């Protein structure tokens, strides 16, 4: 229906065609308001070298204009998430992409008689160059680093205090890095208890939780196999060349893969995220930190395939 009162006040309404009938124009439509959008709560999972994929995830979200409201991180997920909220993602990405096998060896400080093969102080010094003096309370959004208390097995949520200490405690992989002594607690890698900490985001009453699972493709480790035991010949001190033998490092890596996959299944079944991102990282080993470029690109690609779904969920959860 035409707005007659508006039309009479419009000077253009005085114009008439040859029949003397005024030319009428419709009322302009009201301006459309942009839809409200919920912020994402990110649960960044553990996975050692695969964790560089988190950088690509965050890059894709920023590029799409999807705002992150909080981050809960486990292990390397805490490292990437903490650097992102501290405004140091560019520096972390430059460091990760610069890693070579030789540079990685230069960062390792072997220690004997401690709780791990590596002291971790060389890596800590690199973090201090960019994160020195920053507390979790200084960050502009909530951040939680998940760790494990070694003596009790408790899941520890580090929500305040020194950021570097929190990150070190969250990625202190048992047997590799020395445990971190913090406020009378001995802390190790949070992936032992909560590999993808979507439950932390739920506890913070976040409406839209997105989990990044770095171990999704490490499947097939939950089957039950019936087997028979054969008699093994005595070694007599000789170690014949056996292609099936696995070194100490290989045993630790495979054991950690099994632990993370099993615990991830159990925890995510009870506290599933609203959307899960699964970068394709099956061929990236836990210790292959020099393949950061590949991992970052795969995290970016996986997130870009889900941007439309994330934007739609943002509008739905904001209602």
C-alpha positions in Angstrom: 0.0 0.0 0.0 1.3 3.5 -0.9 2.2 6.0 1.8 0.0 8.9 0.7 1.0 11.4 3.3 4.7 10.9 2.5 3.9 11.2 -1.2 2.2 14.6 -0.8 5.2 16.0 1.0 7.6 14.9 -1.7 8.3 17.6 -4.2 8.6 15.0 -6.9 4.9 14.2 -6.4 4.0 17.6 -7.9 5.1 16.3 -11.3 2.2 14.9 -13.4 1.9 13.0 -16.6 -0.1 14.3 -19.6 -3.3 13.1 -18.1 -2.8 15.2 -14.9 -2.4 12.2 -12.7 0.4 12.6 -10.0 3.3 10.3 -10.2 3.5 8.3 -7.0 6.5 6.6 -5.5 6.7 3.8 -2.8 8.1 4.3 0.6 11.8 3.4 0.8 12.4 0.0 2.6 13.8 0.3 6.1 17.5 -0.3 6.5 18.4 -4.0 7.2 20.2 -4.6 10.4 23.1 -7.1 10.4 22.2 -10.3 12.1 23.7 -10.9 15.6 26.5 -13.4 15.7 27.7 -15.6 18.6 31.4 -15.7 19.3 33.2 -19.0 19.1 34.8 -20.8 22.0 37.7 -22.7 20.7 39.0 -26.0 22.2 42.4 -26.5 20.7 43.6 -30.1 21.1 47.0 -31.6 21.7 49.1 -33.4 19.1 52.7 -32.2 19.3 54.0 -31.3 15.8 50.5 -31.6 14.4 49.5 -28.7 16.5 50.9 -26.2 14.1 47.7 -26.8 12.2 46.0 -24.6 14.9 47.8 -21.6 13.4 46.0 -22.2 10.1 42.7 -22.6 11.8 43.0 -19.2 13.5 44.2 -17.6 10.3 41.1 -18.8 8.5 38.8 -17.6 11.2 40.3 -14.2 11.2 40.2 -14.0 7.4 36.5 -14.8 7.5 35.8 -12.3 10.2 34.6 -14.9 12.7 35.3 -13.7 16.2 36.8 -15.9 18.9 35.3 -15.4 22.4 37.6 -17.7 24.4 40.2 -20.4 24.0 40.9 -23.5 26.0 44.0 -25.3 24.9 45.8 -28.5 25.7 49.5 -29.0 25.1 50.5 -27.3 21.8 46.9 -26.1 21.5 47.6 -24.1 24.6 50.8 -22.7 23.1 49.2 -21.6 19.9 46.0 -20.3 21.6 48.0 -18.4 24.2 50.2 -16.7 21.6 47.1 -15.8 19.6 45.4 -14.1 22.4 48.7 -12.3 23.4 48.9 -10.9 19.8 52.0 -13.0 19.0 50.6 -15.4 16.4 52.7 -13.8 13.6 55.9 -14.4 15.6 54.9 -18.0 16.4 54.1 -18.8 12.8 57.4 -17.3 11.6 59.3 -19.4 14.2 57.4 -22.6 13.2 58.0 -22.1 9.5 61.7 -21.5 10.1 62.2 -24.8 11.8 64.5 -27.4 10.2 65.8 -30.6 11.5 69.1 -28.8 12.4 67.4 -25.9 14.1 65.2 -28.3 16.1 68.3 -30.1 17.3 69.8 -26.8 18.4 66.7 -26.1 20.6 67.0 -29.4 22.5 68.8 -29.3 25.8 69.4 -32.9 26.9 69.3 -33.5 30.6 70.1 -36.6 32.7 68.7 -37.5 36.0 65.6 -35.3 35.6 62.0 -36.1 34.8 62.4 -35.9 31.1 65.0 -36.1 28.3 64.7 -32.3 27.6 65.0 -29.5 30.1 63.0 -27.2 27.9 64.9 -24.1 28.9 66.0 -23.2 25.4 62.4 -23.2 24.2 61.5 -21.2 27.3 64.1 -18.5 26.4 62.6 -18.2 22.9 59.1 -17.7 24.5 60.5 -15.1 26.9 61.6 -13.0 23.9 57.9 -12.3 23.1 55.8 -13.3 26.1 58.0 -12.1 29.0 55.9 -10.4 31.7 52.5 -11.3 30.2 49.9 -12.8 32.6 46.8 -14.7 31.7 44.8 -11.9 33.3 46.3 -9.5 30.7 44.7 -11.2 27.8 41.6 -9.6 26.4 39.6 -12.8 26.4 39.3 -15.8 28.7 42.1 -18.4 28.3 42.5 -21.8 30.0 45.6 -24.0 29.7 44.9 -27.6 30.6 47.6 -29.6 32.4 47.7 -32.8 34.5 48.9 -33.1 38.1 51.5 -35.9 38.0 51.0 -37.2 41.6 47.2 -37.3 41.7 46.2 -37.5 38.0 43.9 -34.5 38.5 43.0 -32.3 35.5 44.3 -28.8 36.2 42.8 -25.7 34.6 45.4 -22.9 34.7 43.3 -19.7 34.5 45.6 -17.1 35.9 49.2 -16.3 36.5 52.3 -16.3 34.3 51.5 -17.2 30.7 54.8 -18.8 29.9 54.6 -21.1 33.0 51.0 -22.1 32.0 52.1 -23.0 28.5 55.2 -25.0 29.6 53.0 -27.0 32.1 50.4 -27.8 29.4 52.9 -29.2 26.9 55.3 -31.0 29.3 55.0 -34.4 27.6 56.1 -37.1 30.1 59.4 -38.6 29.3 60.3 -35.8 26.9 60.0 -32.6 28.8 60.7 -32.2 32.5 57.5 -31.7 34.6 56.8 -28.1 35.7 56.7 -27.3 39.4 54.0 -24.7 40.0 52.5 -23.7 43.3 53.3 -26.9 45.0 52.0 -29.0 42.1 54.0 -31.1 39.6 52.3 -30.6 36.3 52.7 -32.4 33.0 51.0 -32.5 29.6 47.2 -31.9 29.7 46.6 -34.4 26.8 46.9 -37.2 29.3 43.5 -36.3 30.7 41.7 -34.0 28.2 43.1 -34.0 24.7 40.4 -31.8 23.2 39.1 -29.5 26.0 35.6 -28.8 24.8 34.4 -29.5 28.4 36.3 -26.5 29.6 34.4 -24.2 27.2 31.1 -25.8 28.4 32.1 -25.0 32.0 32.5 -21.4 31.0 28.9 -21.4 29.7 29.9 -20.7 26.1 27.0 -21.1 23.7 29.0 -22.1 20.6 31.9 -24.5 21.1 34.2 -25.6 18.3 36.8 -28.3 18.8 40.0 -28.9 16.8 40.9 -32.6 17.0 44.4 -33.3 15.6 44.2 -37.0 16.0 40.9 -37.8 14.2 42.7 -39.7 11.5 44.7 -41.8 13.9 41.9 -44.3 14.0 41.8 -48.1 14.3 43.3 -48.1 17.8 40.2 -49.1 19.7 39.6 -52.6 18.4 39.7 -55.8 20.6 41.8 -58.6 19.2 41.8 -62.2 20.4 45.4 -63.5 20.2 47.4 -66.6 21.2 50.8 -66.5 22.9 53.6 -68.4 21.4 56.8 -69.6 23.1 59.6 -67.1 22.7 63.2 -68.4 22.3 65.7 -67.1 24.9 67.8 -64.2 23.6 71.0 -65.3 25.3 72.3 -61.8 25.1 72.2 -61.7 21.3 70.0 -59.2 19.5 69.5 -60.4 15.9 68.4 -57.8 13.4 64.6 -57.7 13.5 62.6 -55.4 11.3 59.8 -55.5 13.8 61.8 -54.0 16.6 60.8 -50.5 17.7 63.2 -48.0 19.3 62.5 -46.3 22.6 61.3 -43.1 20.9 59.0 -45.0 18.6 57.5 -46.9 21.5 56.8 -43.6 23.4 55.3 -42.0 20.3 53.0 -44.9 19.5 52.0 -45.2 23.2 51.1 -41.5 23.3 49.1 -41.9 20.0 47.1 -44.7 21.6 46.5 -42.8 24.8 45.3 -39.6 23.0 43.0 -41.5 20.6 41.3 -43.5 23.4 40.9 -40.6 25.7 39.7 -38.3 23.0 36.9 -40.7 22.1 35.8 -41.0 25.7 35.9 -37.3 26.5 34.3 -36.1 23.3 31.5 -38.6 23.6 30.6 -37.0 27.0 31.3 -33.4 26.0 31.0 -33.1 22.2 31.6 -29.7 20.6 28.9 -28.1 18.5 31.3 -28.4 15.5 34.5 -30.3 15.2 37.4 -29.5 12.8 39.5 -32.5 11.7 42.6 -31.4 9.8 44.1 -34.2 7.7 47.3 -34.9 9.6 47.7 -38.7 9.7 51.0 -38.6 7.9 52.5 -35.9 10.1 54.5 -37.5 13.0 54.3 -36.2 16.5 58.0 -35.1 16.3 58.0 -33.7 12.8 58.0 -30.0 13.9 59.9 -29.1 10.7 56.7 -29.8 8.7 55.0 -26.8 10.1 54.2 -25.3 6.7 52.2 -28.4 5.7 50.3 -28.6 9.0 49.4 -24.9 9.0 48.1 -25.1 5.4 46.0 -28.2 6.2 44.5 -26.5 9.3 43.6 -23.5 7.1 42.1 -25.7 4.4 40.0 -27.7 6.8 38.6 -24.5 8.5 37.8 -22.9 5.2 35.6 -25.8 4.2 33.5 -25.2 7.4 33.2 -21.4 7.2 29.7 -21.4 5.9 28.6 -23.8 8.6 30.3 -21.7 11.3 28.6 -18.5 10.1 25.2 -20.1 10.1 25.7 -21.5 13.6 26.8 -18.1 14.8 23.5 -16.6 13.8 21.5 -19.5 15.2 23.2 -19.5 18.6 22.9 -15.7 18.8 19.1 -15.9 18.9 
